[in-house]
Amino acid sequence: MKIQIIQLDRSLPDGVVVTCHWRASLTDGDYTASSYGAEGFNQRSPDDPDFIPYEDLTEGVVREWVREKIGADIEAGLEAQIEAQKNPTSAKGLPWAPK
């Protein structure tokens, strides 16, 4: 599963990240599934020794925060979307339309 960080919302002037907008995607051969979401964070105070200033954050660090929050649930949902594409249970169309 690939997680892309779309945007961070932060408080000013301390730079504490409060929300992360993300997109997760999974590909299996010709099938692709994706999900978009936002997660709220209670990032530590700038006085905390583990605090990472906004300017020093990397996509990798924030991606790990998101992985911790969304866990395996999102990946399982993406896998279910792909399975539904591989084995559809419904279809649309008109029987008299050219194929």
C-alpha positions in Angstrom: 0.0 0.0 0.0 1.3 3.4 -0.9 0.4 6.4 1.2 0.8 9.9 -0.2 0.6 13.0 2.0 -1.6 15.6 0.3 -1.7 18.4 2.9 -0.9 19.3 6.5 -3.0 21.7 8.6 -1.1 23.3 11.4 -1.6 25.9 14.1 0.2 29.2 14.0 2.7 30.4 15.2 3.9 27.1 16.9 3.6 24.9 13.8 1.8 22.0 15.6 0.3 19.7 13.0 -3.4 19.1 13.7 -4.7 17.4 10.6 -3.1 15.4 7.8 -4.9 14.8 4.5 -3.7 11.6 2.7 -4.4 9.2 -0.2 -3.7 5.5 0.0 -3.6 3.3 -3.0 -3.0 -0.3 -3.8 -2.3 -2.0 -7.2 -2.6 -5.6 -8.1 -1.8 -6.2 -11.8 -4.4 -4.3 -13.8 -6.5 -3.5 -10.7 -6.2 -0.3 -8.6 -8.0 0.9 -5.5 -7.6 4.1 -3.6 -8.9 5.9 -0.6 -8.7 9.5 0.6 -8.9 10.6 4.2 -7.9 13.0 6.9 -6.6 12.2 10.3 -6.4 14.5 13.3 -3.2 14.5 15.4 -2.5 15.6 18.9 1.1 16.5 18.2 3.2 17.2 21.1 3.9 20.7 22.4 6.9 22.6 20.9 8.4 22.3 24.4 8.4 18.5 24.3 11.8 17.0 23.5 10.3 14.7 20.8 8.5 17.6 19.0 9.5 17.9 15.3 9.2 21.5 14.0 7.0 21.9 11.0 10.0 22.9 8.9 11.8 19.7 9.8 9.0 17.3 9.1 9.5 14.8 6.2 6.9 13.0 4.2 8.3 9.7 5.6 7.7 10.8 9.2 4.2 12.0 8.5 3.5 8.9 6.5 4.4 6.8 9.6 2.0 8.9 11.7 -0.8 8.1 9.2 0.1 4.4 9.1 -0.2 4.3 12.9 -3.6 6.0 12.8 -5.2 4.1 9.9 -3.6 0.7 10.5 -4.5 -2.3 8.6 -8.2 -1.3 8.1 -7.5 0.9 5.1 -5.3 -1.8 3.4 -8.0 -4.4 4.0 -10.6 -2.1 2.4 -8.4 -1.5 -0.6 -7.9 -5.2 -1.0 -11.6 -5.7 -0.9 -12.1 -3.1 -3.6 -9.6 -4.9 -5.8 -11.3 -8.2 -5.1 -14.7 -6.7 -6.1 -13.1 -5.5 -9.4 -11.7 -9.0 -10.1 -15.0 -10.7 -9.2 -17.9 -8.3 -9.8 -21.3 -9.1 -8.4 -23.2 -6.5 -10.4 -23.0 -4.9 -13.9 -24.5 -2.0 -15.8 -25.5 -1.6 -19.4 -28.2 -2.2 -22.0 -28.6 -5.6 -23.6 -29.4 -4.1 -27.0 -26.5 -1.7 -27.1 -23.5 -2.5 -29.4 -20.7 -4.2 -27.6 
